[in-house]
């Protein structure tokens, strides 16, 4: 398989967890790409509250620091205002030119909501789309997206042929990790109990950072730490 270009994995990463890393690993295994760039959102328009960009970026750097195939792209956290993927892709294309393959990685939940994205029909003008199909997660696509995607769907290996324009699908192992569940556990459970989930769901360096900074713990706990 000839490898060219790179993939983008966007998200709030609040916190980054093993499920995110599993998706990136599966993409590297299935797609003809050289690396995966993690793209933390700055002010995501579909989410009400997120942890500060500083903490989220730092957790990402801790999680990825020993794997040269993974990078952190901070452009969205540095850009003021709401975060829209189409703006990011346009900026990346201005830097890379048109020939380098750029692949936008999506999970099944993001793909199901794709019709709500700003200028979603234009995404493949700037990048390929690769959707991670997880066992047991059903696809409930808007019919307009289904027809649009069908005209562009190819085998994963073909993403190296050109810079953008295709849609493909690849499989990844089932993964139950959820950032929402991690945050909820830390906010509601005694620390000893919460640690069981942390050690299962987060990379060790991220566990340490979360604990050292009192992230996601009740306000009363954080006040005691300061």
N, C-alpha and C positions, 0 to 999 in steps of 0.2 A: 504494500500500500504506500503510495507516494504521499508524503505529508507536506502540507503547505498551509501557511496562515495560522490563525489562532481562533479560539472561541472566547465568548464573553458569558460569564455567569453573573447575572444581576440579582440583587436582593437587598433587604435591609440588613441581613446577617446579625440579628439581634436576639441571641448571639449566633455566631457561626457554629455549626454542629456537624456531627459525623455524616448526617444525611447530605449536606452540601458537598462534603469531600467525596462521598460515594458517587454523587452525580458527576462531579468533575472527573473522577477516575474512570467511570463508565464511558464518558464522552471521549477521553483519550484512547480508550480501548477500541471504541466503535468507529470513530471518525478520523479522517485523514488530516489531523491538525497537529501542530507542534507543541502547543501549550494552552492553558486556560487562564484567562485574566478574570479575577473576581472583581466585580463592579459594585461596591456598596452605594446604595441610594443616598442622596442628600436629603431632599424633602419630598418623599414619595407621595404623590397626589392621592393614592388610594389607601393610605394609612394615616390614622389620626395622630398617633404619638409613637416616637421611636427614641431609643437611647441616643445620647450625643454621638455625633460622627466620630469624635476623637476616640471614644471607647470602642466603637464598632470596628473602626479601621485598625486600632491596636490589637484587638482580639484576632482579626484576620491575619495580621502580620505574625502574631505568635503561632497561629495554626498552620501557616504555610511556610514558615521560615526555613525549613530544611528540605523543601522539595522545589528544585529549580524549574519544574514544569508548571508551577503555579505562581501567579503574580497578583499584586493588588493594583488596580487602576483607580485613583482617587478623584478623577475628573468630576464625577457627579457630586461628591461631597464638597468640592471646592467651588461649584457653580451655584450662585444665589438663585432663589426661587424654586418653584416646583420642578420635579425631575420627570422628564419625558424621554423614553428610550429613543424615539426618533431623532431628537436633538443630539443625543450622545452619538448615535450612529453616523449622523451627518458630520459631526466633528471628527470622528475617527477616520472617516473616508477622506476628509481634507488632508489628514496627515499621511495615510497609507497609500493614497491613490486608488485606482479602481481594480487593479489586477490581483491584489492580495486577498485570499479567501478570509472572510470574517464570518464567524458562525455564532449566532445568538442562541444560547442554550435555554430551553424552557422546560419546566416541570409540567406535569399533567394539569395541575390546578391553574397555572398561568395560561396554558394553552386553552383550557376551557373558558377562560375569561378574555381571550385575545380580542374579541370584538369590541371590548370596552376601551381598548388602548387608543391613544391619540394617533390618528393617521395610520392605523394598523395596515392598511393595504399598501402603504409605501415602504414598510419595513424591508421587504425583499429587494427594494431598489438599492439598498445599502449593505445588506448582509443575507446570508443563508439563515434558515431557522432549523434547529435540530431539537426535536421534542423527545424527552425521556419518558418512555412508556413503562410505568411500573405495574407489576402484576397486582390485580385486585382493584386498581384505580380506573374507573370507567371514564370514557371520553364523552362529554355532552356538549359538542360544538354547536355554535350558531350555524344555521344552514348556509349563510353567506360565506362564513369562514371555511366551511367544509368544501364548498365548490371552488373557492379561491385557492385553497391549499391543494386540491386534487390536480389542478392544472400545473402545479409546480413540484409535485412530489417525485423524488428520485431515490435511488439507493444511496446509502451514506458515502460510499467510496467516490461518488461523483462530485462531492463538494469541492474537491481539489481542482476541478476543471476550470472554474472561473471565480471571480471575487464575490458574487452575490446572486440571488435570484431563485434558489432552490429551497424546498422544504423536505426534510427527511425525519425519520423516526428511528430511535434506537432503544434497546431495553436496558434496564438496570435492576439490580436485585431489590426485593422489597425492603423498605426502610421506614420504620415507624417514628423516627426522631422528629420532634416538632419544637421549633423555637418558642411557640406559644406555650406548650406544655412545660418547657424548661423554666420559662419566666413565672408561670403560675405556681409551679412547685416551689421555687425559691421564695415567692411572695407569701406562700401560705403554710409551708411545712417547716418543722424544726430543722435546723441545719444538718444534723446527723442524718435525718431521713432524706433531705434534699440532696445530700452528697451521693447517695446511691444513684439517683438519676443523672447527676452531673458526670460522674465517672463513667457511666454507660454511654451518655449522649454527646459529650464534649471532648475535644482533644485535651490532654493533660495540661498543656500550657494555658489553655483557655479557662479550664477549671481554676487554676491558680490565680489568674487575673481576675476572674469574677469574684472569688473569695477575698482577695486582697483589697478590692475596690468596693465591696459590698453591693455589687450590682444586683438589681432585681429583688433585693431584700426589702422588708417593710421599712418605712421611714424611721420608725422608732429604733430599729437595729442600726441603720446608717448613722443616726445621730449619736449613738453610743460610741461609734467607731471614730468620730471626729473630735 
